[in-house]
Amino acid sequence: VAGAADGRYYISFEDKAGDWHLFCYDTRRGLWHREDSTRALAFAPAGDDLFCLTAEGRVLSLFDRTGTAEGDVSWLAETGDLGLSDMENKYLQRLELRLLLTAGASLTVLVSYDSGKSWENKGSLTGTSLRAVVLPIRPRRCQQIRIKLMGTGDWLVYTLSGVYEKGSDLP
């Protein structure tokens, strides 16, 4: 697994003996450095930093120059266009998002209709304890919808379900 930002290329790999290594290539100096034995599952650049998801489930800041990077990481997840047309003229009455938020985590749900560029806020949640919650989303009638989830802290989406109603031939 590899990632790059700010003139540095990071790669995490397993050698033949089964040991894990995290190496960094500094493109400005043309030098390779062995960082440690981190097993990375993914890398993601954000702002002036590069983050690494470890096999233990931790998120590390690789460019933290002050040594004070801690706290929750901001995140964003966005679907592609979800088609909603139906042969029986059914329409989407509501979406139910079932998820787990840890205490202090926050989530905002935005939707965009019919490949539009604007987003409508459909609700926010803040976790008070480690428990599953259901957030109903009531969209307007449309042919396609995109959903954007953004927030901070730990979260897990269990399901995104649609509830449909019988409609007419009118759009």
Solvent accessible surface area in square Angstrom, and as a share of the most:
residue,aa,sasa,rsa
1,V,85,0.49
2,A,46,0.36
3,G,12,0.12
4,A,59,0.46
5,A,24,0.19
6,D,68,0.35
7,G,30,0.29
8,R,59,0.22
9,Y,80,0.31
10,Y,6,0.02
11,I,48,0.24
12,S,1,0.01
13,F,79,0.33
14,E,94,0.42
15,D,50,0.26
16,K,213,0.90
17,A,87,0.67
18,G,38,0.36
19,D,79,0.41
20,W,64,0.22
21,H,32,0.14
22,L,5,0.02
23,F,52,0.22
24,C,5,0.03
25,Y,63,0.24
26,D,13,0.07
27,T,76,0.44
28,R,164,0.60
29,R,171,0.62
30,G,41,0.39
31,L,90,0.45
32,W,137,0.48
33,H,86,0.38
34,R,119,0.43
35,E,85,0.38
36,D,63,0.33
37,S,73,0.47
38,T,20,0.12
39,R,106,0.39
40,A,2,0.01
41,L,89,0.44
42,A,43,0.34
43,F,28,0.12
44,A,53,0.41
45,P,91,0.58
46,A,54,0.42
47,G,85,0.82
48,D,128,0.66
49,D,25,0.13
50,L,0,0.00
51,F,47,0.20
52,C,1,0.00
53,L,70,0.35
54,T,3,0.02
55,A,42,0.33
56,E,137,0.61
57,G,55,0.53
58,R,150,0.55
59,V,76,0.44
60,L,42,0.21
61,S,29,0.19
62,L,37,0.18
63,F,8,0.04
64,D,51,0.26
65,R,160,0.58
66,T,104,0.61
67,G,66,0.63
68,T,94,0.55
69,A,61,0.47
70,E,161,0.72
71,G,67,0.64
72,D,97,0.50
73,V,63,0.36
74,S,85,0.55
75,W,40,0.14
76,L,104,0.52
77,A,36,0.28
78,E,83,0.37
79,T,47,0.28
80,G,51,0.49
81,D,70,0.36
82,L,65,0.32
83,G,64,0.62
84,L,22,0.11
85,S,93,0.60
86,D,62,0.32
87,M,188,0.84
88,E,99,0.44
89,N,61,0.31
90,K,77,0.33
91,Y,70,0.27
92,L,10,0.05
93,Q,60,0.27
94,R,58,0.21
95,L,12,0.06
96,E,51,0.23
97,L,3,0.01
98,R,104,0.38
99,L,2,0.01
100,L,36,0.18
101,L,4,0.02
102,T,39,0.23
103,A,70,0.54
104,G,52,0.50
105,A,1,0.01
106,S,38,0.25
107,L,3,0.02
108,T,33,0.19
109,V,0,0.00
110,L,25,0.13
111,V,0,0.00
112,S,2,0.01
113,Y,12,0.05
114,D,71,0.37
115,S,63,0.40
116,G,26,0.25
117,K,185,0.78
118,S,87,0.56
119,W,70,0.25
120,E,69,0.31
121,N,96,0.49
122,K,57,0.24
123,G,22,0.21
124,S,72,0.46
125,L,46,0.23
126,T,90,0.52
127,G,10,0.09
128,T,106,0.62
129,S,52,0.33
130,L,122,0.61
131,R,134,0.49
132,A,41,0.31
133,V,29,0.17
134,V,82,0.47
135,L,19,0.10
136,P,67,0.42
137,I,1,0.00
138,R,140,0.51
139,P,16,0.10
140,R,137,0.50
141,R,108,0.39
142,C,24,0.14
143,Q,109,0.48
144,Q,63,0.28
145,I,1,0.01
146,R,48,0.17
147,I,5,0.03
148,K,30,0.13
149,L,18,0.09
150,M,75,0.33
151,G,16,0.15
152,T,45,0.26
153,G,10,0.10
154,D,97,0.50
155,W,91,0.32
156,L,90,0.45
157,V,50,0.29
158,Y,93,0.35
159,T,66,0.38
160,L,71,0.35
161,S,52,0.33
162,G,38,0.37
163,V,43,0.25
164,Y,96,0.37
165,E,70,0.32
166,K,143,0.60
167,G,25,0.24
168,S,58,0.38
169,D,124,0.64
170,L,134,0.66
171,P,150,0.94
